Amino acid sequence: MITSISQKKKDLRKILFLKRKNIKKKTKNYFNVTLFDELRHKINFETITSVASFISIKSEFPTNDLNKHIMQMNKILSLPKIEPNTEILIFRQYQDNDELNLGKFNIPEPSITKKKVFPELIFVPCLGFDFNGYRIGYGGGYYDKTFAHLKKNNFKFYTVGIAFDDQKIIEVPTEDFDYKLDYVLTEKKLYSCL
């Protein structure tokens, strides 16, 4: 019996969830400013005004220091919000100490009243990633659909996966709609996938 790509991804997600949980327990250092600076130079960060990130949950790579660093650099920080009745993420402005609401999947999201933003740099959570820039997420396809939507509307942006270094795998099973990341930032290395 031939296993479908979607089934391979589903099986891989189970393995990667457990792996990530164990990685987080033994990892002490997360956000690496030196590697972030390396990314800044590669993408001409000074010309970017708006950056999207996310609030990490459970065993995800912690984004608190990353998000603070972005705001300290006077960039507009936005967070994804799943808009009702769509499969597309809308990025809404976030400022430190803004109240967040638990959205779909219990993910902290900004209020619908917050300003809509079109980011030029988007940080993306990863369960796993490969050296070609493909990531495995949670299976909803929200980021892939959002990136396709933004590209279709001629928005220009960089995508950077956020993960622990030990989350890299040899190859992520891919389908036509899977979006390739530009970079992956870990606690140990910046991977260029361009």
mmCIF file of the C-alpha atoms, coordinates in Angstrom:
data_MODEL
# 
_entry.id   MODEL 
# 
loop_
_atom_site.group_PDB 
_atom_site.id 
_atom_site.type_symbol 
_atom_site.label_atom_id 
_atom_site.label_alt_id 
_atom_site.label_comp_id 
_atom_site.label_asym_id 
_atom_site.label_entity_id 
_atom_site.label_seq_id 
_atom_site.pdbx_PDB_ins_code 
_atom_site.Cartn_x 
_atom_site.Cartn_y 
_atom_site.Cartn_z 
_atom_site.occupancy 
_atom_site.B_iso_or_equiv 
_atom_site.pdbx_formal_charge 
_atom_site.auth_seq_id 
_atom_site.auth_comp_id 
_atom_site.auth_asym_id 
_atom_site.auth_atom_id 
_atom_site.pdbx_PDB_model_num 
ATOM 1   C CA . MET A 1 1   ? 0.000   0.000  0.000  1.00 0.00 ? 1   MET A CA 1 
ATOM 2   C CA . ILE A 1 2   ? 1.341   3.412  -0.984 1.00 0.00 ? 2   ILE A CA 1 
ATOM 3   C CA . THR A 1 3   ? 1.235   5.976  1.814  1.00 0.00 ? 3   THR A CA 1 
ATOM 4   C CA . SER A 1 4   ? -0.070  9.371  0.727  1.00 0.00 ? 4   SER A CA 1 
ATOM 5   C CA . ILE A 1 5   ? 1.964   12.504 1.353  1.00 0.00 ? 5   ILE A CA 1 
ATOM 6   C CA . SER A 1 6   ? -0.716  13.815 3.695  1.00 0.00 ? 6   SER A CA 1 
ATOM 7   C CA . GLN A 1 7   ? -0.539  10.579 5.719  1.00 0.00 ? 7   GLN A CA 1 
ATOM 8   C CA . LYS A 1 8   ? 3.276   10.809 5.840  1.00 0.00 ? 8   LYS A CA 1 
ATOM 9   C CA . LYS A 1 9   ? 2.949   14.363 7.159  1.00 0.00 ? 9   LYS A CA 1 
ATOM 10  C CA . LYS A 1 10  ? 0.404   13.284 9.751  1.00 0.00 ? 10  LYS A CA 1 
ATOM 11  C CA . ASP A 1 11  ? 2.698   10.489 10.982 1.00 0.00 ? 11  ASP A CA 1 
ATOM 12  C CA . LEU A 1 12  ? 5.689   12.839 10.988 1.00 0.00 ? 12  LEU A CA 1 
ATOM 13  C CA . ARG A 1 13  ? 3.780   15.429 13.045 1.00 0.00 ? 13  ARG A CA 1 
ATOM 14  C CA . LYS A 1 14  ? 3.238   12.913 15.853 1.00 0.00 ? 14  LYS A CA 1 
ATOM 15  C CA . ILE A 1 15  ? 6.958   12.128 15.976 1.00 0.00 ? 15  ILE A CA 1 
ATOM 16  C CA . LEU A 1 16  ? 7.986   15.790 15.778 1.00 0.00 ? 16  LEU A CA 1 
ATOM 17  C CA . PHE A 1 17  ? 5.580   16.881 18.544 1.00 0.00 ? 17  PHE A CA 1 
ATOM 18  C CA . LEU A 1 18  ? 7.213   14.433 20.956 1.00 0.00 ? 18  LEU A CA 1 
ATOM 19  C CA . LYS A 1 19  ? 10.696  15.313 19.773 1.00 0.00 ? 19  LYS A CA 1 
ATOM 20  C CA . ARG A 1 20  ? 10.108  19.048 20.212 1.00 0.00 ? 20  ARG A CA 1 
ATOM 21  C CA . LYS A 1 21  ? 8.717   18.554 23.702 1.00 0.00 ? 21  LYS A CA 1 
ATOM 22  C CA . ASN A 1 22  ? 11.945  16.782 24.713 1.00 0.00 ? 22  ASN A CA 1 
ATOM 23  C CA . ILE A 1 23  ? 14.148  19.354 22.972 1.00 0.00 ? 23  ILE A CA 1 
ATOM 24  C CA . LYS A 1 24  ? 12.571  22.244 24.879 1.00 0.00 ? 24  LYS A CA 1 
ATOM 25  C CA . LYS A 1 25  ? 13.155  20.494 28.215 1.00 0.00 ? 25  LYS A CA 1 
ATOM 26  C CA . LYS A 1 26  ? 16.907  20.237 27.611 1.00 0.00 ? 26  LYS A CA 1 
ATOM 27  C CA . THR A 1 27  ? 17.504  23.525 25.754 1.00 0.00 ? 27  THR A CA 1 
ATOM 28  C CA . LYS A 1 28  ? 18.654  26.461 27.866 1.00 0.00 ? 28  LYS A CA 1 
ATOM 29  C CA . ASN A 1 29  ? 19.421  29.192 25.331 1.00 0.00 ? 29  ASN A CA 1 
ATOM 30  C CA . TYR A 1 30  ? 16.785  30.229 22.853 1.00 0.00 ? 30  TYR A CA 1 
ATOM 31  C CA . PHE A 1 31  ? 16.920  33.587 21.084 1.00 0.00 ? 31  PHE A CA 1 
ATOM 32  C CA . ASN A 1 32  ? 20.376  34.291 19.658 1.00 0.00 ? 32  ASN A CA 1 
ATOM 33  C CA . VAL A 1 33  ? 20.917  38.013 18.954 1.00 0.00 ? 33  VAL A CA 1 
ATOM 34  C CA . THR A 1 34  ? 24.031  37.316 16.858 1.00 0.00 ? 34  THR A CA 1 
ATOM 35  C CA . LEU A 1 35  ? 22.074  35.055 14.509 1.00 0.00 ? 35  LEU A CA 1 
ATOM 36  C CA . PHE A 1 36  ? 19.226  37.569 14.372 1.00 0.00 ? 36  PHE A CA 1 
ATOM 37  C CA . ASP A 1 37  ? 21.774  40.233 13.357 1.00 0.00 ? 37  ASP A CA 1 
ATOM 38  C CA . GLU A 1 38  ? 23.036  37.904 10.624 1.00 0.00 ? 38  GLU A CA 1 
ATOM 39  C CA . LEU A 1 39  ? 19.464  37.669 9.319  1.00 0.00 ? 39  LEU A CA 1 
ATOM 40  C CA . ARG A 1 40  ? 19.067  41.457 9.532  1.00 0.00 ? 40  ARG A CA 1 
ATOM 41  C CA . HIS A 1 41  ? 22.066  41.971 7.257  1.00 0.00 ? 41  HIS A CA 1 
ATOM 42  C CA . LYS A 1 42  ? 20.923  39.379 4.718  1.00 0.00 ? 42  LYS A CA 1 
ATOM 43  C CA . ILE A 1 43  ? 17.469  40.909 4.237  1.00 0.00 ? 43  ILE A CA 1 
ATOM 44  C CA . ASN A 1 44  ? 18.305  44.619 4.605  1.00 0.00 ? 44  ASN A CA 1 
ATOM 45  C CA . PHE A 1 45  ? 16.251  44.826 7.804  1.00 0.00 ? 45  PHE A CA 1 
ATOM 46  C CA . GLU A 1 46  ? 16.577  48.607 8.075  1.00 0.00 ? 46  GLU A CA 1 
ATOM 47  C CA . THR A 1 47  ? 14.221  49.042 5.103  1.00 0.00 ? 47  THR A CA 1 
ATOM 48  C CA . ILE A 1 48  ? 11.552  46.854 6.705  1.00 0.00 ? 48  ILE A CA 1 
ATOM 49  C CA . THR A 1 49  ? 8.874   48.652 8.714  1.00 0.00 ? 49  THR A CA 1 
ATOM 50  C CA . SER A 1 50  ? 6.555   45.793 9.649  1.00 0.00 ? 50  SER A CA 1 
ATOM 51  C CA . VAL A 1 51  ? 7.372   42.355 11.081 1.00 0.00 ? 51  VAL A CA 1 
ATOM 52  C CA . ALA A 1 52  ? 4.944   39.539 11.878 1.00 0.00 ? 52  ALA A CA 1 
ATOM 53  C CA . SER A 1 53  ? 5.722   37.012 14.573 1.00 0.00 ? 53  SER A CA 1 
ATOM 54  C CA . PHE A 1 54  ? 3.637   34.830 16.871 1.00 0.00 ? 54  PHE A CA 1 
ATOM 55  C CA . ILE A 1 55  ? 3.155   34.134 20.560 1.00 0.00 ? 55  ILE A CA 1 
ATOM 56  C CA . SER A 1 56  ? 4.660   30.727 21.204 1.00 0.00 ? 56  SER A CA 1 
ATOM 57  C CA . ILE A 1 57  ? 2.581   28.090 22.940 1.00 0.00 ? 57  ILE A CA 1 
ATOM 58  C CA . LYS A 1 58  ? 3.321   24.735 24.547 1.00 0.00 ? 58  LYS A CA 1 
ATOM 59  C CA . SER A 1 59  ? 6.701   23.393 23.403 1.00 0.00 ? 59  SER A CA 1 
ATOM 60  C CA . GLU A 1 60  ? 7.221   25.883 20.545 1.00 0.00 ? 60  GLU A CA 1 
ATOM 61  C CA . PHE A 1 61  ? 10.474  27.799 20.337 1.00 0.00 ? 61  PHE A CA 1 
ATOM 62  C CA . PRO A 1 62  ? 9.931   30.734 22.747 1.00 0.00 ? 62  PRO A CA 1 
ATOM 63  C CA . THR A 1 63  ? 9.339   33.983 20.856 1.00 0.00 ? 63  THR A CA 1 
ATOM 64  C CA . ASN A 1 64  ? 9.099   36.404 23.786 1.00 0.00 ? 64  ASN A CA 1 
ATOM 65  C CA . ASP A 1 65  ? 12.688  37.706 23.437 1.00 0.00 ? 65  ASP A CA 1 
ATOM 66  C CA . LEU A 1 66  ? 12.424  37.835 19.639 1.00 0.00 ? 66  LEU A CA 1 
ATOM 67  C CA . ASN A 1 67  ? 9.215   39.870 19.817 1.00 0.00 ? 67  ASN A CA 1 
ATOM 68  C CA . LYS A 1 68  ? 10.668  42.290 22.374 1.00 0.00 ? 68  LYS A CA 1 
ATOM 69  C CA . HIS A 1 69  ? 13.773  42.706 20.231 1.00 0.00 ? 69  HIS A CA 1 
ATOM 70  C CA . ILE A 1 70  ? 11.665  43.545 17.170 1.00 0.00 ? 70  ILE A CA 1 
ATOM 71  C CA . MET A 1 71  ? 9.731   46.207 19.103 1.00 0.00 ? 71  MET A CA 1 
ATOM 72  C CA . GLN A 1 72  ? 12.944  47.657 20.574 1.00 0.00 ? 72  GLN A CA 1 
ATOM 73  C CA . MET A 1 73  ? 14.140  48.166 17.003 1.00 0.00 ? 73  MET A CA 1 
ATOM 74  C CA . ASN A 1 74  ? 11.086  50.375 16.376 1.00 0.00 ? 74  ASN A CA 1 
ATOM 75  C CA . LYS A 1 75  ? 9.437   47.982 13.955 1.00 0.00 ? 75  LYS A CA 1 
ATOM 76  C CA . ILE A 1 76  ? 5.686   47.516 13.813 1.00 0.00 ? 76  ILE A CA 1 
ATOM 77  C CA . LEU A 1 77  ? 5.052   44.073 15.275 1.00 0.00 ? 77  LEU A CA 1 
ATOM 78  C CA . SER A 1 78  ? 1.985   42.153 14.211 1.00 0.00 ? 78  SER A CA 1 
ATOM 79  C CA . LEU A 1 79  ? 0.556   38.785 15.176 1.00 0.00 ? 79  LEU A CA 1 
ATOM 80  C CA . PRO A 1 80  ? -1.564  36.393 13.127 1.00 0.00 ? 80  PRO A CA 1 
ATOM 81  C CA . LYS A 1 81  ? -5.287  36.164 13.657 1.00 0.00 ? 81  LYS A CA 1 
ATOM 82  C CA . ILE A 1 82  ? -7.486  33.567 12.031 1.00 0.00 ? 82  ILE A CA 1 
ATOM 83  C CA . GLU A 1 83  ? -10.380 35.539 10.649 1.00 0.00 ? 83  GLU A CA 1 
ATOM 84  C CA . PRO A 1 84  ? -13.784 33.867 11.003 1.00 0.00 ? 84  PRO A CA 1 
ATOM 85  C CA . ASN A 1 85  ? -14.944 31.805 8.016  1.00 0.00 ? 85  ASN A CA 1 
ATOM 86  C CA . THR A 1 86  ? -11.565 31.956 6.257  1.00 0.00 ? 86  THR A CA 1 
ATOM 87  C CA . GLU A 1 87  ? -8.414  29.876 6.116  1.00 0.00 ? 87  GLU A CA 1 
ATOM 88  C CA . ILE A 1 88  ? -6.232  32.951 5.768  1.00 0.00 ? 88  ILE A CA 1 
ATOM 89  C CA . LEU A 1 89  ? -4.304  34.682 8.523  1.00 0.00 ? 89  LEU A CA 1 
ATOM 90  C CA . ILE A 1 90  ? -4.741  38.402 8.979  1.00 0.00 ? 90  ILE A CA 1 
ATOM 91  C CA . PHE A 1 91  ? -1.851  40.124 10.722 1.00 0.00 ? 91  PHE A CA 1 
ATOM 92  C CA . ARG A 1 92  ? -2.883  42.681 13.317 1.00 0.00 ? 92  ARG A CA 1 
ATOM 93  C CA . GLN A 1 93  ? -0.657  45.149 15.116 1.00 0.00 ? 93  GLN A CA 1 
ATOM 94  C CA . TYR A 1 94  ? 0.574   44.178 18.564 1.00 0.00 ? 94  TYR A CA 1 
ATOM 95  C CA . GLN A 1 95  ? 2.212   46.302 21.234 1.00 0.00 ? 95  GLN A CA 1 
ATOM 96  C CA . ASP A 1 96  ? 3.760   45.001 24.414 1.00 0.00 ? 96  ASP A CA 1 
ATOM 97  C CA . ASN A 1 97  ? 1.131   44.349 27.071 1.00 0.00 ? 97  ASN A CA 1 
ATOM 98  C CA . ASP A 1 98  ? -1.791  44.415 24.616 1.00 0.00 ? 98  ASP A CA 1 
ATOM 99  C CA . GLU A 1 99  ? -4.479  42.062 25.773 1.00 0.00 ? 99  GLU A CA 1 
ATOM 100 C CA . LEU A 1 100 ? -4.672  38.922 23.656 1.00 0.00 ? 100 LEU A CA 1 
ATOM 101 C CA . ASN A 1 101 ? -7.670  36.669 23.174 1.00 0.00 ? 101 ASN A CA 1 
ATOM 102 C CA . LEU A 1 102 ? -7.548  32.917 22.754 1.00 0.00 ? 102 LEU A CA 1 
ATOM 103 C CA . GLY A 1 103 ? -8.550  32.219 19.180 1.00 0.00 ? 103 GLY A CA 1 
ATOM 104 C CA . LYS A 1 104 ? -9.037  29.043 17.239 1.00 0.00 ? 104 LYS A CA 1 
ATOM 105 C CA . PHE A 1 105 ? -6.840  26.226 18.581 1.00 0.00 ? 105 PHE A CA 1 
ATOM 106 C CA . ASN A 1 106 ? -6.339  28.302 21.797 1.00 0.00 ? 106 ASN A CA 1 
ATOM 107 C CA . ILE A 1 107 ? -3.675  30.432 20.124 1.00 0.00 ? 107 ILE A CA 1 
ATOM 108 C CA . PRO A 1 108 ? -3.249  33.956 21.577 1.00 0.00 ? 108 PRO A CA 1 
ATOM 109 C CA . GLU A 1 109 ? -4.438  36.512 19.015 1.00 0.00 ? 109 GLU A CA 1 
ATOM 110 C CA . PRO A 1 110 ? -4.803  40.286 18.929 1.00 0.00 ? 110 PRO A CA 1 
ATOM 111 C CA . SER A 1 111 ? -8.245  41.850 18.974 1.00 0.00 ? 111 SER A CA 1 
ATOM 112 C CA . ILE A 1 112 ? -10.094 42.293 15.701 1.00 0.00 ? 112 ILE A CA 1 
ATOM 113 C CA . THR A 1 113 ? -10.072 46.030 16.515 1.00 0.00 ? 113 THR A CA 1 
ATOM 114 C CA . LYS A 1 114 ? -6.280  46.207 16.126 1.00 0.00 ? 114 LYS A CA 1 
ATOM 115 C CA . LYS A 1 115 ? -4.902  47.681 12.919 1.00 0.00 ? 115 LYS A CA 1 
ATOM 116 C CA . LYS A 1 116 ? -4.463  45.265 10.008 1.00 0.00 ? 116 LYS A CA 1 
ATOM 117 C CA . VAL A 1 117 ? -0.833  45.077 8.849  1.00 0.00 ? 117 VAL A CA 1 
ATOM 118 C CA . PHE A 1 118 ? 0.873   43.678 5.739  1.00 0.00 ? 118 PHE A CA 1 
ATOM 119 C CA . PRO A 1 119 ? 4.267   42.534 7.055  1.00 0.00 ? 119 PRO A CA 1 
ATOM 120 C CA . GLU A 1 120 ? 7.460   42.523 5.022  1.00 0.00 ? 120 GLU A CA 1 
ATOM 121 C CA . LEU A 1 121 ? 9.030   39.872 7.252  1.00 0.00 ? 121 LEU A CA 1 
ATOM 122 C CA . ILE A 1 122 ? 7.058   36.955 8.689  1.00 0.00 ? 122 ILE A CA 1 
ATOM 123 C CA . PHE A 1 123 ? 8.312   34.595 11.409 1.00 0.00 ? 123 PHE A CA 1 
ATOM 124 C CA . VAL A 1 124 ? 6.621   31.204 11.229 1.00 0.00 ? 124 VAL A CA 1 
ATOM 125 C CA . PRO A 1 125 ? 6.362   28.373 13.789 1.00 0.00 ? 125 PRO A CA 1 
ATOM 126 C CA . CYS A 1 126 ? 7.742   25.006 12.678 1.00 0.00 ? 126 CYS A CA 1 
ATOM 127 C CA . LEU A 1 127 ? 7.314   21.475 13.933 1.00 0.00 ? 127 LEU A CA 1 
ATOM 128 C CA . GLY A 1 128 ? 10.112  20.475 11.605 1.00 0.00 ? 128 GLY A CA 1 
ATOM 129 C CA . PHE A 1 129 ? 12.079  21.849 8.655  1.00 0.00 ? 129 PHE A CA 1 
ATOM 130 C CA . ASP A 1 130 ? 14.523  20.700 6.007  1.00 0.00 ? 130 ASP A CA 1 
ATOM 131 C CA . PHE A 1 131 ? 17.520  22.354 4.336  1.00 0.00 ? 131 PHE A CA 1 
ATOM 132 C CA . ASN A 1 132 ? 15.432  23.239 1.273  1.00 0.00 ? 132 ASN A CA 1 
ATOM 133 C CA . GLY A 1 133 ? 13.215  25.547 3.340  1.00 0.00 ? 133 GLY A CA 1 
ATOM 134 C CA . TYR A 1 134 ? 10.172  23.343 3.606  1.00 0.00 ? 134 TYR A CA 1 
ATOM 135 C CA . ARG A 1 135 ? 8.478   23.206 6.976  1.00 0.00 ? 135 ARG A CA 1 
ATOM 136 C CA . ILE A 1 136 ? 5.990   20.957 8.569  1.00 0.00 ? 136 ILE A CA 1 
ATOM 137 C CA . GLY A 1 137 ? 3.384   22.807 10.575 1.00 0.00 ? 137 GLY A CA 1 
ATOM 138 C CA . TYR A 1 138 ? 0.285   21.703 12.385 1.00 0.00 ? 138 TYR A CA 1 
ATOM 139 C CA . GLY A 1 139 ? -1.648  20.629 9.302  1.00 0.00 ? 139 GLY A CA 1 
ATOM 140 C CA . GLY A 1 140 ? -4.171  23.439 8.868  1.00 0.00 ? 140 GLY A CA 1 
ATOM 141 C CA . GLY A 1 141 ? -2.318  25.056 5.977  1.00 0.00 ? 141 GLY A CA 1 
ATOM 142 C CA . TYR A 1 142 ? -3.015  28.550 7.285  1.00 0.00 ? 142 TYR A CA 1 
ATOM 143 C CA . TYR A 1 143 ? 0.468   29.927 6.645  1.00 0.00 ? 143 TYR A CA 1 
ATOM 144 C CA . ASP A 1 144 ? 0.747   28.287 3.202  1.00 0.00 ? 144 ASP A CA 1 
ATOM 145 C CA . LYS A 1 145 ? -2.642  29.679 2.149  1.00 0.00 ? 145 LYS A CA 1 
ATOM 146 C CA . THR A 1 146 ? -1.815  33.098 3.567  1.00 0.00 ? 146 THR A CA 1 
ATOM 147 C CA . PHE A 1 147 ? 1.519   33.272 1.746  1.00 0.00 ? 147 PHE A CA 1 
ATOM 148 C CA . ALA A 1 148 ? -0.135  32.209 -1.529 1.00 0.00 ? 148 ALA A CA 1 
ATOM 149 C CA . HIS A 1 149 ? -2.807  34.891 -0.997 1.00 0.00 ? 149 HIS A CA 1 
ATOM 150 C CA . LEU A 1 150 ? -0.206  37.596 -0.288 1.00 0.00 ? 150 LEU A CA 1 
ATOM 151 C CA . LYS A 1 151 ? 1.891   36.592 -3.333 1.00 0.00 ? 151 LYS A CA 1 
ATOM 152 C CA . LYS A 1 152 ? -1.202  36.582 -5.550 1.00 0.00 ? 152 LYS A CA 1 
ATOM 153 C CA . ASN A 1 153 ? -1.845  40.165 -4.419 1.00 0.00 ? 153 ASN A CA 1 
ATOM 154 C CA . ASN A 1 154 ? 1.766   41.160 -5.191 1.00 0.00 ? 154 ASN A CA 1 
ATOM 155 C CA . PHE A 1 155 ? 2.933   41.674 -1.613 1.00 0.00 ? 155 PHE A CA 1 
ATOM 156 C CA . LYS A 1 156 ? 6.669   41.236 -1.148 1.00 0.00 ? 156 LYS A CA 1 
ATOM 157 C CA . PHE A 1 157 ? 7.855   39.621 2.076  1.00 0.00 ? 157 PHE A CA 1 
ATOM 158 C CA . TYR A 1 158 ? 10.440  37.300 3.602  1.00 0.00 ? 158 TYR A CA 1 
ATOM 159 C CA . THR A 1 159 ? 9.491   34.159 5.508  1.00 0.00 ? 159 THR A CA 1 
ATOM 160 C CA . VAL A 1 160 ? 11.595  32.866 8.390  1.00 0.00 ? 160 VAL A CA 1 
ATOM 161 C CA . GLY A 1 161 ? 10.851  29.630 10.186 1.00 0.00 ? 161 GLY A CA 1 
ATOM 162 C CA . ILE A 1 162 ? 11.471  29.562 13.935 1.00 0.00 ? 162 ILE A CA 1 
ATOM 163 C CA . ALA A 1 163 ? 12.514  26.233 15.405 1.00 0.00 ? 163 ALA A CA 1 
ATOM 164 C CA . PHE A 1 164 ? 14.962  24.428 17.626 1.00 0.00 ? 164 PHE A CA 1 
ATOM 165 C CA . ASP A 1 165 ? 17.999  23.263 15.676 1.00 0.00 ? 165 ASP A CA 1 
ATOM 166 C CA . ASP A 1 166 ? 17.257  19.625 16.488 1.00 0.00 ? 166 ASP A CA 1 
ATOM 167 C CA . GLN A 1 167 ? 13.909  19.927 14.686 1.00 0.00 ? 167 GLN A CA 1 
ATOM 168 C CA . LYS A 1 168 ? 15.635  19.717 11.301 1.00 0.00 ? 168 LYS A CA 1 
ATOM 169 C CA . ILE A 1 169 ? 14.938  16.609 9.290  1.00 0.00 ? 169 ILE A CA 1 
ATOM 170 C CA . ILE A 1 170 ? 16.347  15.260 6.040  1.00 0.00 ? 170 ILE A CA 1 
ATOM 171 C CA . GLU A 1 171 ? 13.265  15.943 3.947  1.00 0.00 ? 171 GLU A CA 1 
ATOM 172 C CA . VAL A 1 172 ? 9.790   17.282 4.583  1.00 0.00 ? 172 VAL A CA 1 
ATOM 173 C CA . PRO A 1 173 ? 7.191   15.521 2.411  1.00 0.00 ? 173 PRO A CA 1 
ATOM 174 C CA . THR A 1 174 ? 5.748   18.268 0.206  1.00 0.00 ? 174 THR A CA 1 
ATOM 175 C CA . GLU A 1 175 ? 2.679   18.934 -1.870 1.00 0.00 ? 175 GLU A CA 1 
ATOM 176 C CA . ASP A 1 176 ? 2.107   21.571 -4.553 1.00 0.00 ? 176 ASP A CA 1 
ATOM 177 C CA . PHE A 1 177 ? 0.640   24.090 -2.105 1.00 0.00 ? 177 PHE A CA 1 
ATOM 178 C CA . ASP A 1 178 ? 3.516   23.902 0.420  1.00 0.00 ? 178 ASP A CA 1 
ATOM 179 C CA . TYR A 1 179 ? 5.342   27.219 0.636  1.00 0.00 ? 179 TYR A CA 1 
ATOM 180 C CA . LYS A 1 180 ? 9.125   27.281 0.801  1.00 0.00 ? 180 LYS A CA 1 
ATOM 181 C CA . LEU A 1 181 ? 10.641  29.449 3.558  1.00 0.00 ? 181 LEU A CA 1 
ATOM 182 C CA . ASP A 1 182 ? 13.447  31.910 2.823  1.00 0.00 ? 182 ASP A CA 1 
ATOM 183 C CA . TYR A 1 183 ? 15.301  31.234 6.086  1.00 0.00 ? 183 TYR A CA 1 
ATOM 184 C CA . VAL A 1 184 ? 15.067  29.172 9.241  1.00 0.00 ? 184 VAL A CA 1 
ATOM 185 C CA . LEU A 1 185 ? 16.341  30.686 12.507 1.00 0.00 ? 185 LEU A CA 1 
ATOM 186 C CA . THR A 1 186 ? 17.266  28.382 15.372 1.00 0.00 ? 186 THR A CA 1 
ATOM 187 C CA . GLU A 1 187 ? 19.134  28.855 18.638 1.00 0.00 ? 187 GLU A CA 1 
ATOM 188 C CA . LYS A 1 188 ? 22.305  27.574 16.911 1.00 0.00 ? 188 LYS A CA 1 
ATOM 189 C CA . LYS A 1 189 ? 22.208  28.639 13.285 1.00 0.00 ? 189 LYS A CA 1 
ATOM 190 C CA . LEU A 1 190 ? 20.579  30.710 10.555 1.00 0.00 ? 190 LEU A CA 1 
ATOM 191 C CA . TYR A 1 191 ? 19.765  28.499 7.560  1.00 0.00 ? 191 TYR A CA 1 
ATOM 192 C CA . SER A 1 192 ? 19.418  30.215 4.189  1.00 0.00 ? 192 SER A CA 1 
ATOM 193 C CA . CYS A 1 193 ? 16.966  28.472 1.862  1.00 0.00 ? 193 CYS A CA 1 
ATOM 194 C CA . LEU A 1 194 ? 16.998  30.972 -1.022 1.00 0.00 ? 194 LEU A CA 1 
# 
